[in-house]
């Protein structure tokens, strides 16, 4: 995607790991609710893969999610915060909607 024409990636999709602490050494959830993001593999890759344009491939993002150690925390966050865009915890918005319907 051409960055000069505006990006589909939300400006707040990522929290700086320096703010979160040292990867692999998470704080308690009471201390920092988003501390899992410091260990997220997506933070080390191109964010555009996780926010593809409509009809774009989600394959690359989902492949990265498969091996991420904080995948469940990421998915839980997306479900609790009703994230409408992007790949979170290895699932697209459509897949998360389906999961919510099945759970509800």
C-alpha positions in Angstrom: 0.0 0.0 0.0 1.2 3.5 -0.8 1.8 5.3 2.5 1.4 8.7 0.9 -2.3 8.1 0.2 -3.1 7.1 3.8 -2.7 3.8 5.5 -5.4 1.4 6.5 -3.4 0.6 9.7 -4.9 2.3 12.7 -2.5 4.7 14.4 -3.0 3.0 17.8 -2.6 -0.6 16.7 0.7 -1.0 18.5 2.1 0.1 21.9 5.8 0.8 22.0 7.6 -2.2 23.7 9.8 0.1 25.6 6.7 1.4 27.3 5.5 -2.2 28.0 8.8 -3.5 29.4 11.1 -6.3 28.4 9.8 -9.0 26.0 9.4 -12.3 27.7 9.1 -10.7 31.2 5.5 -9.7 31.4 4.1 -7.6 34.2 1.0 -8.6 36.0 -2.2 -7.7 34.2 -3.1 -5.3 37.0 0.1 -3.4 36.3 -0.3 -3.3 32.5 -3.3 -4.7 30.6 -1.5 -4.7 27.3 1.8 -6.1 28.5 1.3 -9.2 26.2 1.9 -6.9 23.2 5.6 -6.8 24.0 5.8 -10.5 23.1 3.6 -10.3 20.0 5.3 -11.4 16.8 3.3 -8.9 14.8 5.1 -6.1 16.5 8.3 -7.3 14.7 6.7 -7.4 11.2 4.9 -5.2 8.7 1.6 -4.0 10.3 0.0 -3.8 6.8 -0.1 -7.6 6.7 -2.4 -7.5 9.7 -4.7 -4.8 8.2 -5.1 -5.9 4.5 -7.2 -3.9 2.1 -10.7 -5.2 1.6 -10.4 -8.5 -0.3 -6.7 -8.7 0.4 -4.9 -11.8 1.6 -4.8 -12.6 5.3 -2.5 -15.6 4.8 0.8 -13.9 5.8 -0.6 -12.5 9.0 -2.3 -15.8 10.0 1.0 -17.6 9.3 2.8 -15.3 11.8 0.0 -15.7 14.4 0.3 -19.5 14.3 3.6 -19.4 16.1 3.0 -16.4 18.3 3.1 -17.2 22.0 0.6 -14.5 22.9 -2.0 -15.4 20.3 -4.7 -16.3 22.9 -4.2 -13.0 24.7 -4.4 -11.1 21.4 -7.7 -12.8 20.4 -9.1 -12.3 23.9 -8.3 -8.6 23.6 -9.9 -8.3 20.2 -13.1 -10.0 21.4 -13.3 -7.9 24.5 -12.7 -4.7 22.7 -14.9 -5.5 19.6 -12.0 -4.9 17.2 -13.6 -4.5 13.8 -10.5 -4.5 11.6 -7.4 -6.5 11.1 -6.2 -9.9 12.1 -6.1 -10.5 15.8 -5.2 -13.8 17.4 -5.1 -15.4 14.0 -8.7 -14.6 13.1 -10.2 -12.0 10.8 -13.1 -9.8 11.8 -15.5 -12.2 10.0 -14.1 -15.2 11.9 -14.3 -13.3 15.2 -18.0 -12.4 14.5 -18.7 -16.1 13.8 -16.9 -17.1 17.0 -19.0 -14.6 19.0 -22.2 -15.9 17.5 -21.2 -19.5 18.3 -20.3 -18.5 21.9 -23.4 -16.4 22.4 
